[in-house]
Amino acid sequence: MNIRAENENEKDNVSKVLQTMDALMKTPTLISGAVMPDACPTGPEGQIPVGGVVVAKNAIHPGFHSADICCSVMLTDFGKVEPKLVLDAAHSVTHFGYGGRPRGEQMPMSQELMDAFRENYFLKDEQLISIARSHMGTQGDGNHFLFVGISKATGNTMMVTHHGSRAPGAKLYDMGMKVANRFRREISPDTLKENAWIPFDTQEGQEYWDALQLIRKWTKENHEAIHNATLEKLEIEAKDRFWNEHNFVFREGDLFYHAKGATPLDDKFLPDITGPRLIPLNMAEPVLIVQGTTNGRNLGFAPHGAGRNFSRSFHKKSLAHKTIDEIFEEETKGLDVRFFTNDIDISELPSAYKNAASVRKQIEEYGLCEVIDEVMPYGCIMAGDVQKNAPWKKKKKAKYFKK
């Protein structure tokens, strides 16, 4: 347990994380686990928390990587370019919100990847491939972001994107859970449904593993599409680029490391090492650039961010005595913060997250990784309150006014 309650608000959170990990570790396939300082519960007792890492023997648990498979971060170094120019360019090319890009605005998915999808049992459906094509170059909603800041070490402007595999990954997760629960009913009916697994030494297990690698490639290509389009807009070339996922399954022989919101440090986990790792905290705090190795406490992982102590709805209720504009003004002072929908989402402002200083302190205290640089915040783009003008709400309004 690499986490400690720093104040009253965190006591209940840490207690629930402990309870859910105690139940989770009774899953028959698991041999070890770790909890990061940014951990928070995600559902009923026994469900893996955000900030949880567990090691399974010869088994892949779809519920442990969740529907947001390969949620990840990518950094591009833009050199000595004004951060506002980068944020403006990125704003003009990125896409947040529900669904994919409209026709005529789609970014191409590589032919090589489409062909590979068609050869995989889980990904070969043409409708899924069509969705994968339309979702290329999109970032979704929730805590996903596009962040621009300045390296403390070099003074260069950096862009960081955070998002996962979007609908293609969610569809793979749904299929994986169905297959896993089929095995659960045969092998271990007392195991919680959300903790079901696919034995790796089956055809389904190996096809699912291959599908995960293809979804990883799709997600990396998705990040690259947005970064490359921003570079092209500014007519410049990247100085450097690196990335890592923090919602994924990593293999070492017959051991499968499942990280739910945890950053892989050990090089053995990543087949395409190009640089250090990234830990974003919140829009008003630096993105940490870190390095590290496996030790007795971390299983080869570090935190993935700042986590939450409270749900989005609880956080919103706690601020009900202030207007949205007042909250936004207080929490984003000096920053260029934009919401793609133009509707402020207060559940993504800094106060919605754990105290960043506490997370950093515990990273150091537990010896999880080493911070080698910081990307100091200039501004960011997030989806915004996508519920406010959701497509189905617009249709409902139109139908009402038509009457």
C-alpha positions as CSV (number, residue, x, y, z in Angstrom):
1,M,0.0,0.0,0.0
2,N,1.7,3.2,-1.2
3,I,-0.9,5.5,0.0
4,R,-1.8,7.3,3.2
5,A,-4.6,9.6,4.2
6,E,-3.2,13.2,4.5
7,N,-6.5,14.7,5.9
8,E,-10.0,14.0,6.9
9,N,-11.3,14.1,3.3
10,E,-9.0,11.3,2.4
11,K,-9.7,8.9,5.2
12,D,-12.9,7.4,3.8
13,N,-11.3,7.2,0.4
14,V,-8.2,5.3,1.6
15,S,-10.4,3.0,3.7
16,K,-12.5,2.1,0.7
17,V,-9.5,1.5,-1.4
18,L,-8.1,-0.9,1.3
19,Q,-11.4,-2.8,1.5
20,T,-11.8,-3.2,-2.2
21,M,-8.2,-4.4,-2.6
22,D,-8.6,-7.0,0.2
23,A,-11.7,-8.4,-1.6
24,L,-10.0,-8.1,-5.0
25,M,-6.9,-10.0,-4.0
26,K,-9.0,-13.1,-3.2
27,T,-9.4,-13.6,-7.0
28,P,-7.8,-17.0,-7.6
29,T,-5.5,-16.0,-10.4
30,L,-3.8,-13.1,-8.5
31,I,-0.4,-13.5,-6.9
32,S,0.5,-9.8,-5.9
33,G,-0.8,-6.3,-6.0
34,A,0.1,-2.7,-5.3
35,V,-1.8,0.6,-4.7
36,M,-0.5,4.0,-5.8
37,P,-0.9,7.3,-3.9
38,D,-3.6,8.6,-6.3
39,A,-5.9,5.6,-5.7
40,C,-9.6,5.9,-5.5
41,P,-12.5,3.4,-5.6
42,T,-14.4,2.9,-8.9
43,G,-17.3,0.8,-7.9
44,P,-18.5,-1.9,-5.5
45,E,-16.2,-3.7,-3.1
46,G,-13.9,-6.1,-4.9
47,Q,-13.6,-4.0,-8.1
48,I,-10.1,-2.8,-8.9
49,P,-9.6,0.8,-7.8
50,V,-8.0,3.5,-10.0
51,G,-4.3,3.4,-8.9
52,G,-4.4,-0.4,-8.5
53,V,-1.9,-2.8,-10.0
54,V,-2.4,-6.6,-9.8
55,V,-0.4,-9.5,-11.2
56,A,-2.3,-12.5,-12.5
57,K,-0.8,-15.9,-13.5
58,N,-1.8,-17.1,-17.0
59,A,-4.9,-14.9,-17.1
60,I,-6.2,-11.7,-18.6
61,H,-8.9,-9.8,-16.7
62,P,-10.8,-7.4,-19.0
63,G,-12.4,-5.7,-15.9
64,F,-9.0,-4.8,-14.6
65,H,-8.2,-2.6,-17.6
66,S,-11.8,-1.4,-17.9
67,A,-13.6,0.0,-21.0
68,D,-11.1,2.8,-21.4
69,I,-8.4,0.4,-22.6
70,C,-5.0,2.0,-23.1
71,C,-5.9,5.3,-21.6
72,S,-2.6,7.0,-22.2
73,V,-0.5,10.2,-22.5
74,M,1.7,11.4,-25.3
75,L,4.2,14.4,-25.2
76,T,5.6,16.3,-28.2
77,D,8.4,18.9,-27.8
78,F,7.6,21.9,-30.0
79,G,10.8,23.7,-29.3
80,K,10.9,27.5,-28.7
81,V,7.4,28.2,-29.9
82,E,4.9,30.5,-28.1
83,P,2.6,28.2,-26.1
84,K,-0.5,30.1,-27.2
85,L,0.3,29.4,-30.8
86,V,0.5,25.7,-30.0
87,L,-2.7,25.7,-28.0
88,D,-4.5,27.7,-30.8
89,A,-3.3,25.3,-33.5
90,A,-4.2,22.2,-31.4
91,H,-7.7,23.7,-30.7
92,S,-8.3,24.0,-34.4
93,V,-7.5,20.3,-35.1
94,T,-8.5,18.3,-32.1
95,H,-12.0,16.9,-31.4
96,F,-13.7,16.2,-28.0
97,G,-17.2,15.0,-27.2
98,Y,-19.4,12.0,-28.0
99,G,-19.0,9.9,-31.1
100,G,-16.5,10.3,-33.9
101,R,-15.6,13.1,-36.3
102,P,-18.2,14.2,-38.8
103,R,-17.8,13.0,-42.4
104,G,-15.3,15.3,-44.2
105,E,-13.4,16.0,-41.0
106,Q,-12.1,12.5,-40.3
107,M,-8.4,11.7,-39.9
108,P,-7.2,8.6,-41.7
109,M,-6.6,5.3,-40.0
110,S,-3.6,3.4,-41.4
111,Q,-4.4,0.7,-43.9
112,E,-1.9,-1.6,-42.1
113,L,-4.0,-1.3,-38.9
114,M,-7.3,-1.8,-40.7
115,D,-5.9,-5.0,-42.3
116,A,-4.7,-6.2,-38.9
117,F,-8.1,-5.6,-37.3
118,R,-9.7,-7.7,-40.0
119,E,-7.5,-10.6,-39.1
120,N,-8.3,-10.6,-35.4
121,Y,-11.3,-12.6,-34.0
122,F,-12.4,-9.7,-31.7
123,L,-11.8,-6.8,-34.0
124,K,-12.8,-8.1,-37.5
125,D,-16.3,-6.7,-37.5
126,E,-16.7,-4.1,-40.3
127,Q,-18.9,-1.9,-38.1
128,L,-16.3,-1.8,-35.4
129,I,-13.6,-0.9,-38.1
130,S,-15.9,1.9,-39.4
131,I,-16.2,3.2,-35.8
132,A,-12.4,3.0,-35.4
133,R,-12.0,5.1,-38.5
134,S,-14.4,7.8,-37.5
135,H,-13.0,8.0,-33.9
136,M,-9.4,8.5,-35.2
137,G,-8.2,12.0,-34.0
138,T,-10.8,12.3,-31.2
139,Q,-10.3,12.6,-27.5
140,G,-13.7,11.9,-25.9
141,D,-14.8,13.5,-22.6
142,G,-14.3,13.1,-18.9
143,N,-10.8,13.7,-17.6
144,H,-9.2,13.5,-21.1
145,F,-7.3,16.7,-22.1
146,L,-4.9,18.5,-24.4
147,F,-2.3,20.3,-22.2
148,V,0.3,22.9,-23.3
149,G,3.1,24.0,-21.1
150,I,6.8,24.8,-20.8
151,S,9.6,22.4,-19.8
152,K,11.3,23.6,-16.6
153,A,14.5,22.0,-17.8
154,T,14.7,23.4,-21.3
155,G,12.2,26.2,-21.7
156,N,10.7,24.4,-24.7
157,T,7.0,24.3,-25.3
158,M,5.4,20.9,-24.8
159,M,2.0,19.5,-25.8
160,V,0.5,16.5,-23.9
161,T,-2.6,14.7,-24.9
162,H,-4.5,12.3,-22.6
163,H,-7.2,9.8,-23.9
164,G,-7.7,6.2,-24.6
165,S,-9.0,3.9,-27.3
166,R,-12.5,5.5,-27.5
167,A,-15.3,3.3,-28.9
168,P,-13.1,0.6,-30.5
169,G,-11.6,-0.1,-27.1
170,A,-15.0,0.0,-25.3
171,K,-16.4,-2.5,-27.8
172,L,-13.4,-4.9,-27.3
173,Y,-13.9,-4.6,-23.5
174,D,-17.6,-5.6,-23.8
175,M,-16.7,-8.6,-25.9
176,G,-13.8,-9.5,-23.6
177,M,-16.1,-9.4,-20.5
178,K,-18.6,-11.7,-22.2
179,V,-15.9,-14.3,-23.0
180,A,-14.4,-13.9,-19.5
181,N,-17.7,-14.5,-17.8
182,R,-18.3,-17.6,-19.9
183,F,-15.1,-19.0,-18.5
184,R,-15.9,-17.8,-15.0
185,R,-19.2,-19.7,-14.9
186,E,-17.2,-22.9,-15.8
187,I,-14.0,-22.3,-13.7
188,S,-14.8,-20.1,-10.8
189,P,-18.5,-19.2,-10.4
190,D,-18.0,-17.6,-7.0
191,T,-15.6,-15.0,-8.4
192,L,-17.2,-11.6,-8.9
193,K,-18.4,-11.0,-12.4
194,E,-16.3,-7.9,-12.8
195,N,-13.2,-9.9,-11.9
196,A,-13.7,-12.7,-14.5
197,W,-10.8,-13.8,-16.6
198,I,-9.8,-15.3,-19.9
199,P,-7.2,-18.1,-19.5
200,F,-4.2,-17.1,-21.7
201,D,-3.5,-20.7,-22.7
202,T,-6.8,-20.8,-24.7
203,Q,-7.4,-19.6,-28.3
204,E,-9.7,-16.9,-26.9
205,G,-6.9,-15.7,-24.5
206,Q,-4.3,-15.4,-27.2
207,E,-6.7,-13.7,-29.6
208,Y,-7.7,-11.3,-26.9
209,W,-4.1,-10.5,-26.1
210,D,-3.4,-9.8,-29.8
211,A,-6.5,-7.6,-29.9
212,L,-5.2,-5.6,-26.9
213,Q,-1.9,-5.0,-28.8
214,L,-3.9,-3.7,-31.9
215,I,-6.0,-1.4,-29.7
216,R,-2.8,-0.1,-28.3
217,K,-1.5,0.6,-31.8
218,W,-4.8,2.3,-32.7
219,T,-4.6,4.5,-29.6
220,K,-1.0,5.5,-30.2
221,E,-1.9,6.3,-33.9
222,N,-4.8,8.4,-32.5
223,H,-2.5,10.5,-30.3
224,E,0.0,10.9,-33.2
225,A,-2.8,12.1,-35.6
226,I,-3.6,15.0,-33.3
227,H,0.1,15.9,-32.6
228,N,1.1,15.7,-36.2
229,A,-1.8,17.8,-37.4
230,T,-0.8,20.5,-34.8
231,L,2.8,20.4,-36.1
232,E,1.6,20.7,-39.7
233,K,-0.6,23.6,-38.8
234,L,2.4,25.4,-37.4
235,E,4.7,24.2,-40.2
236,I,7.3,22.9,-37.8
237,E,8.9,19.5,-36.8
238,A,8.9,17.8,-33.5
239,K,12.0,18.0,-31.3
240,D,11.1,14.9,-29.4
241,R,8.1,12.7,-28.6
242,F,7.3,9.9,-26.1
243,W,4.3,8.3,-24.6
244,N,3.0,5.7,-22.2
245,E,-0.4,4.1,-21.3
246,H,-1.7,3.7,-17.8
247,N,-4.8,1.5,-18.3
248,F,-3.5,-1.7,-19.8
249,V,-2.2,-5.3,-19.4
250,F,1.5,-5.9,-19.5
251,R,3.1,-9.4,-19.9
252,E,6.2,-11.0,-18.5
253,G,6.2,-14.7,-19.4
254,D,3.0,-16.2,-17.9
255,L,2.5,-13.2,-15.6
256,F,0.1,-10.5,-16.6
257,Y,0.4,-7.1,-14.9
258,H,-2.9,-5.3,-15.0
259,A,-2.6,-1.5,-14.3
260,K,-5.8,0.4,-13.7
261,G,-4.6,4.0,-13.7
262,A,-0.9,3.3,-13.0
263,T,2.1,4.3,-15.1
264,P,4.5,1.5,-16.2
265,L,8.2,2.4,-15.3
266,D,10.0,-0.8,-16.2
267,D,11.2,-0.9,-19.8
268,K,10.2,-4.6,-20.0
269,F,6.5,-3.4,-20.1
270,L,6.8,-1.2,-23.1
271,P,7.8,-2.4,-26.6
272,D,8.4,1.0,-28.1
273,I,10.5,2.9,-25.5
274,T,11.4,6.4,-26.7
275,G,11.7,8.3,-23.5
276,P,10.7,8.7,-19.9
277,R,7.1,8.5,-18.5
278,L,4.4,11.1,-17.9
279,I,2.3,11.8,-14.8
280,P,-0.2,14.6,-15.2
281,L,-1.7,16.0,-12.0
282,N,-4.4,18.6,-12.8
283,M,-4.7,21.5,-15.3
284,A,-3.1,24.0,-12.8
285,E,-0.2,21.7,-11.9
286,P,2.8,20.6,-13.9
287,V,2.9,17.3,-15.9
288,L,5.7,15.3,-14.2
289,I,8.3,13.6,-16.4
290,V,9.6,10.7,-14.5
291,Q,11.8,7.6,-14.7
292,G,12.2,4.6,-12.5
293,T,12.6,0.8,-12.2
294,T,10.9,-2.1,-10.4
295,N,11.4,-2.2,-6.6
296,G,9.9,-3.9,-3.6
297,R,7.0,-1.6,-3.4
298,N,5.9,-0.6,-6.9
299,L,5.8,-3.8,-9.0
300,G,7.4,-1.6,-11.7
301,F,4.7,1.1,-11.7
302,A,4.1,4.7,-10.5
303,P,0.9,6.8,-10.1
304,H,-0.9,8.0,-13.2
305,G,-2.2,11.4,-11.9
306,A,-3.8,13.0,-8.9
307,G,-7.0,10.8,-8.5
308,R,-10.2,11.9,-6.7
309,N,-11.5,11.8,-3.2
310,F,-15.1,12.4,-4.1
311,S,-17.4,11.6,-7.0
312,R,-18.1,14.3,-9.7
313,S,-21.7,14.8,-8.4
314,F,-20.6,15.2,-4.8
315,H,-17.9,17.7,-5.8
316,K,-20.5,19.7,-7.7
317,K,-22.8,19.8,-4.8
318,S,-20.0,20.9,-2.5
319,L,-19.6,24.0,-4.7
320,A,-23.3,24.8,-5.1
321,H,-22.9,28.1,-3.1
322,K,-20.8,29.6,-5.9
323,T,-21.6,30.3,-9.5
324,I,-19.9,28.3,-12.2
325,D,-18.1,31.4,-13.5
326,E,-16.9,32.2,-10.0
327,I,-15.4,28.7,-9.5
328,F,-13.8,28.8,-13.0
329,E,-12.2,32.3,-12.3
330,E,-10.8,31.2,-9.0
331,E,-9.4,27.9,-10.1
332,T,-7.9,28.8,-13.5
333,K,-6.4,32.2,-12.7
334,G,-3.4,32.9,-15.0
335,L,-4.1,29.9,-17.3
336,D,-5.6,29.6,-20.7
337,V,-8.3,27.0,-20.0
338,R,-10.8,26.1,-22.7
339,F,-13.7,23.7,-23.0
340,F,-14.4,22.3,-26.4
341,T,-18.2,22.5,-25.9
342,N,-17.9,26.0,-24.5
343,D,-19.7,24.7,-21.4
344,I,-17.5,24.7,-18.2
345,D,-17.2,21.4,-16.5
346,I,-16.4,22.2,-12.8
347,S,-15.9,18.5,-12.1
348,E,-12.6,18.7,-14.0
349,L,-11.2,21.8,-12.3
350,P,-8.3,21.4,-9.9
351,S,-10.3,21.2,-6.7
352,A,-12.0,18.1,-8.0
353,Y,-8.8,16.2,-7.6
354,K,-6.6,15.1,-4.8
355,N,-4.0,17.6,-3.5
356,A,-1.1,17.4,-6.1
357,A,1.5,18.2,-3.5
358,S,0.4,15.3,-1.3
359,V,0.6,12.9,-4.3
360,R,4.1,14.1,-5.1
361,K,5.2,13.8,-1.5
362,Q,4.0,10.2,-1.3
363,I,5.7,9.3,-4.6
364,E,9.0,10.4,-3.0
365,E,8.3,8.9,0.4
366,Y,7.5,5.5,-1.0
367,G,10.3,5.7,-3.5
368,L,8.1,5.0,-6.5
369,C,9.9,7.0,-9.2
370,E,12.2,10.0,-9.8
371,V,10.9,13.3,-11.3
372,I,13.4,14.4,-13.9
373,D,11.5,17.4,-15.4
374,E,8.2,19.2,-15.1
375,V,6.0,20.7,-17.8
376,M,4.8,23.9,-16.2
377,P,1.1,24.7,-17.2
378,Y,0.2,27.4,-19.8
379,G,-3.3,26.1,-20.7
380,C,-5.4,23.2,-21.7
381,I,-8.5,22.1,-23.6
382,M,-11.0,19.6,-22.2
383,A,-14.4,18.4,-23.5
384,G,-16.6,20.5,-21.2
385,D,-20.0,19.7,-19.9
386,V,-21.0,17.3,-22.7
387,Q,-24.3,16.4,-20.9
388,K,-25.6,19.9,-21.2
389,N,-26.2,19.9,-24.9
390,A,-25.9,16.1,-25.6
391,P,-27.3,15.0,-29.0
392,W,-30.2,13.1,-27.5
393,K,-31.2,16.2,-25.5
394,K,-31.1,18.4,-28.6
395,K,-33.4,15.9,-30.3
396,K,-35.8,15.9,-27.4
397,K,-35.9,19.7,-27.3
398,A,-36.5,19.8,-31.1
399,K,-39.4,17.3,-30.8
400,Y,-40.9,19.3,-27.9
401,F,-40.8,22.7,-29.8
402,K,-42.1,21.0,-32.9
403,K,-45.3,20.2,-31.0
